[in-house]
Amino acid sequence: TACCSAPTWPTCEPRLAVRDEGKKKLYIGALFPMSGGWPGGQACMPSAQMALDLVNNRSDILPDYELELIHYDSMCDPGEATKLLYDLLYTEPIKIVLMPGCSGVSTLVAEAARMWNLIVLSYGSSSPALSNRQRFPTFFRTHPSATLHNPTRVRLFKKWNWSRIATIQQTTEVFTSTLDDLEQRVKEAGIEISVRQSFLTDPAVAVKNLKRQDARIIVGLFYETEARKVFCEVFKEKLYGKKHVWFLIGWYADNWFKIKDPAINCTVENMTEAVEGHVTTEIVMLNPETVRGVSNMTSQEFLGALMSRLGGKNPEETGGFQEAPLAFDAVWALALALNKTVAPLKAKGRRLEDFNYNNHDITSEIYRALNTSSFEGVSGHVVFDAQGSRMAMTLIEQLQGGSYKKIGYYDSSQMNLSWFNNDVWIGGKPPADRTVVLEEYRLLSQKLFASVSVFAGLGILLGIVCLTFNIYNGNVRYIQNSQPYLNNMTAVGCMMALAAVFPLGIDRHHVNRPQFPVVCQFRLWLLGLGFSLAYGSMFTKIWWVHTLFTKKDEKKEKKKQPLEPWKLYATVGVLLAIDFLSLMIWQIVDPLHITVEKFTREAPKEDLDVLIQPLLEHCSSEKMNTWLGVVYGYKGLLLLLGIFLAYETKSVSTEKINDHRAVGMAIYNVAVLCLITAPVTMILSSQQDASFAFASLAIVFSAYITLVVLFVPKMRRLITRGEWQSEQQDTLKTGSSTNNNDEEKSRQLERENRELQKIIQEKEERVSALRNQLAERQAIRNRRQPTSGQNQNHNAPPPASQTDPKSLLPPPGYPNPAADNHSLPPSFSNSSSLYPADSKMSRNHCHNSQIPLLYK
């Protein structure tokens, strides 16, 4: 050991054993896994030994040498392989080549081999990491790199229209590097790896994560023993069936899922159910053509000879049976390379038996010979690329009914897929790569839209009738006293608001998406300006009534003042301008556009592998809540102020705006409907039918109530009383409609004067009768009482000449009897002759000064 340590190895003599027959032995250090995670040596060891026997019996290949295997069971464990490698290197005889089996062991051996100038040739290593020539400068393998599976997988993903996959791997270098390569390839192909799970020994958590992430197309990279653990968990989680496809490595034993394993608690039936339908990709390890290669054997003859060596063992239960042709061809590749080095070495004065662990020249010749190898083997054409990896076709198989069936081949170098069209799927077709999400837009109920549209249309007709009526009867005094121009604005505003119902119910069922923002603009402007006209004109009336007639100190003076119409129109114009400017700023700064609201996905009632994604389109802007807050706040205050003013003016009576009570009633109804509907529609915005019903019906009812309350009473009055006829006739008689109000006042004064004259005449007749009664009573008193100058002087009233003349005047507003005797009856005008100026009256009789009081 001291002599043969690496630093002092050049001083050591060659120690190759020489047979008595004259043939020199060349030893191969083999680390074939006979047990462990991948017991590939069970079939590969007999295959390699069979190849050695054939080579040693050939006189044209290494006639002076005999190859011999020195074998150890690596158990596919790098730790165990480290110990065995030490034994191989430091135990005689010298090994000219090392032949590991699985990738984990090959990684360790190939990285260390350059320190001893050893060529490493593997038959079963597929790790992509081994293709690194900087790290593994003397490594070759007849098993293609695992990355050769990835082009095939990507081609199948495209064939079945899958763009989303998931992966689960055992945490080892071979599978990690393979997955890194796959990730790069699918990214270039536009395919997404949605879930990437890994595990060391227990795959339970990783499988649960796959299910939670709704993985459908799953690539599994793990050894055979871990594969049984994975699919036991797959069965428990129900991650198989018509909705799932698993991609596995194809070099497992054909019955790997039926082998009893104490590490799992699933039955064979459970495992068989879980693995049904999975797809495997494996390198073509057995030449499908009947061609005799360098060994003078066809692939079928090789299988027959191998079965004889296995002693009748079931190939499905023999580990490494599929890789056996690769081990066979690996021995032949080594023999041919060594044979090719004999002549060059002889020219240099060297021989193969001169090899030691410090002899770089012989190693270089063997490397050069292997790198240029090209021959037909039982596994197909054997050739190595620049990284020392085998180039080969890929076989695609599917487990159908418990057994593997070939469904195609893929040649990655030619990018050619040979398909047999015999793939079978549980659901009758390849499953989707994800739960198919069908977008379904929630549309407004057409019955509801049609019904409300009919009411809105009838409301517009009613508005036209009311507007026509108001314009036609604009000269009628009763209509003029109701400020008809403001009523016309109210009718037009109601019609605009009713017209907004139609764009409010239009969705993608009626227009295409590009035209939908235009519909949003119509909704906003029609409703906004319609409200400003309709409610603004009513608010203006009630505002001016409150301003002019609710202050007691100025009430009488303001009643006499005429109400100038331009003030009313200016008030409506201010309200309309505020809305117009606010809407214009909104549309310029933050215009309306379409936003799509997504709801929770729904599963259909049928057993389909789909989910329904409900969607609802809204008219919205970036700061929609801010704009709505401003508009609703302003309108809300206006509505509340309108309610207050209507309440304050409910007892006011004026002819300047004779319908202000009806306006107040309309304001009550509109305000209540709007204040209730606005927050309700915001809450129900996600329910298109309910939101439309509340908003549209509020508009319809508000418009109907306003039109009916304002215009129907006017129609009824003019129709039932015929006022518009008398007004028109009077207008024709006077010849001027502009003097209609003055003439009406004159006629009314004349009627009142006639009524007052009649009352005065009745009062005068009563006064005359009372005077006669007084005269009769005075005559009777005069006859009964004796004449006495003293008594008379004592009882007599003051002389008539001394009476205050004002006491005989009539009350204010009545004609003076003395000045206007023609209007009084004769009995009243001549009654002064009945009472001489010097006549006397007792205290108990009426004084002449009391007579004017009878006028009252």
Summary of the structure (lengths in Angstrom):
residues: 856
radius of gyration: 58.3
end to end distance: 155.6
largest distance: 206.8
contacts: 2699
relative contact order: 0.06
helix: 54%
strand: 14%
